[in-house]
């Protein structure tokens, strides 16, 4: 090995930025909390942030529900926090429960008031 090649090789070993990554990056799906390799996931770029999803369907759900008042806190949680919060339920089940709670909270169950508005 010539002297220049040996110096270049030694420089590569000392500088970690010249070394190829030994482990592939893994990310959590923002919707279902499953972890996969980053290159197999669907990426949504929102400003300087990349959000990773299993597929386009999960990305569409998350983009739809992340700004709604009853569901935005759930969508912003980290995957570990969300798994504790969901307690084995799916995101779809929890979101439908939250949205139904909002609809029923907006309805007044007093029959007299409904009768006044129906006249």
C-alpha positions as CSV (number, residue, x, y, z in Angstrom):
1,X,0.0,0.0,0.0
2,X,1.4,3.4,-0.9
3,X,1.9,6.1,1.7
4,X,-0.9,8.3,0.4
5,X,-3.5,5.5,0.4
6,X,-2.4,4.5,4.0
7,X,-2.9,8.1,5.2
8,X,-6.3,8.3,3.5
9,X,-7.3,5.0,5.1
10,X,-6.1,6.1,8.5
11,X,-8.0,9.4,8.2
12,X,-11.2,7.5,7.4
13,X,-10.8,5.3,10.5
14,X,-10.4,8.3,12.7
15,X,-13.3,10.4,11.3
16,X,-16.6,8.7,11.9
17,X,-18.3,10.8,9.2
18,X,-16.4,8.9,6.5
19,X,-17.6,5.5,7.8
20,X,-20.8,4.0,6.4
21,X,-23.5,3.5,8.9
22,X,-23.4,0.1,10.5
23,X,-27.0,0.1,11.6
24,X,-30.0,1.2,9.6
25,X,-32.2,4.0,11.0
26,X,-35.5,2.9,12.5
27,X,-38.6,5.0,13.1
28,X,-42.0,4.7,14.7
29,X,-45.1,5.1,12.7
30,X,-46.9,8.2,14.0
31,X,-50.3,6.5,13.7
32,X,-50.0,2.9,14.8
33,X,-46.7,3.0,16.8
34,X,-45.0,0.2,15.0
35,X,-41.3,0.4,14.5
36,X,-39.7,-0.3,11.1
37,X,-36.7,0.5,9.0
38,X,-36.8,4.1,7.8
39,X,-36.3,3.3,4.1
40,X,-39.4,1.0,4.1
41,X,-41.7,3.7,5.6
42,X,-43.7,6.5,4.0
43,X,-42.2,10.0,4.9
44,X,-44.2,13.2,5.1
45,X,-42.1,16.4,5.3
46,X,-43.7,19.3,7.2
47,X,-41.3,22.2,7.3
48,X,-38.1,21.0,8.8
49,X,-39.6,17.8,10.4
50,X,-40.0,14.4,8.8
51,X,-42.9,12.3,10.0
52,X,-42.8,8.6,9.2
53,X,-45.7,6.2,8.6
54,X,-46.3,2.6,7.6
55,X,-48.2,3.6,4.5
56,X,-50.2,6.5,2.9
57,X,-53.4,5.5,4.7
58,X,-51.8,6.1,8.1
59,X,-50.4,9.4,6.9
60,X,-53.8,10.6,5.6
61,X,-55.5,9.7,8.9
62,X,-52.8,11.5,11.0
63,X,-52.9,14.6,8.8
64,X,-56.7,14.7,9.1
65,X,-57.0,14.2,12.9
66,X,-53.8,16.0,14.1
67,X,-55.5,19.5,14.2
68,X,-59.0,18.5,15.5
69,X,-59.6,19.6,19.0
70,X,-60.5,16.2,20.7
71,X,-57.7,14.3,19.0
72,X,-54.7,16.6,18.6
73,X,-53.3,15.7,22.0
74,X,-53.4,12.0,21.2
75,X,-51.7,12.6,17.8
76,X,-48.9,14.6,19.4
77,X,-47.9,12.0,22.0
78,X,-44.8,10.0,21.6
79,X,-45.3,6.3,20.7
80,X,-44.5,5.0,24.1
81,X,-46.9,7.5,25.8
82,X,-49.6,6.7,23.3
83,X,-49.4,3.0,23.8
84,X,-49.9,3.5,27.5
85,X,-52.8,5.9,26.9
86,X,-54.5,3.5,24.3
87,X,-54.3,0.5,26.7
88,X,-54.5,-2.0,23.8
89,X,-57.1,-0.2,21.7
90,X,-56.3,1.0,18.1
91,X,-56.1,4.6,17.2
92,X,-59.3,4.3,15.1
93,X,-61.2,3.1,18.2
94,X,-59.9,5.8,20.4
95,X,-60.5,8.6,17.9
96,X,-64.1,7.4,17.2
97,X,-64.7,7.3,21.0
98,X,-63.2,10.9,21.4
99,X,-65.3,12.3,18.5
100,X,-68.5,10.6,19.8
101,X,-67.8,12.1,23.3
102,X,-67.6,15.5,21.7
103,X,-70.8,15.1,19.7
104,X,-72.8,13.8,22.7
105,X,-71.3,16.6,25.0
106,X,-72.6,19.2,22.5
107,X,-76.2,17.8,22.7
108,X,-78.4,18.9,25.5
109,X,-80.3,15.9,27.0
110,X,-83.0,18.1,28.6
111,X,-86.2,17.2,26.7
112,X,-87.8,20.6,27.5
113,X,-85.2,22.5,25.6
114,X,-85.5,20.3,22.5
115,X,-89.3,20.8,22.5
116,X,-88.8,24.6,22.6
117,X,-86.4,24.6,19.6
118,X,-88.6,22.2,17.6
119,X,-91.7,24.5,17.6
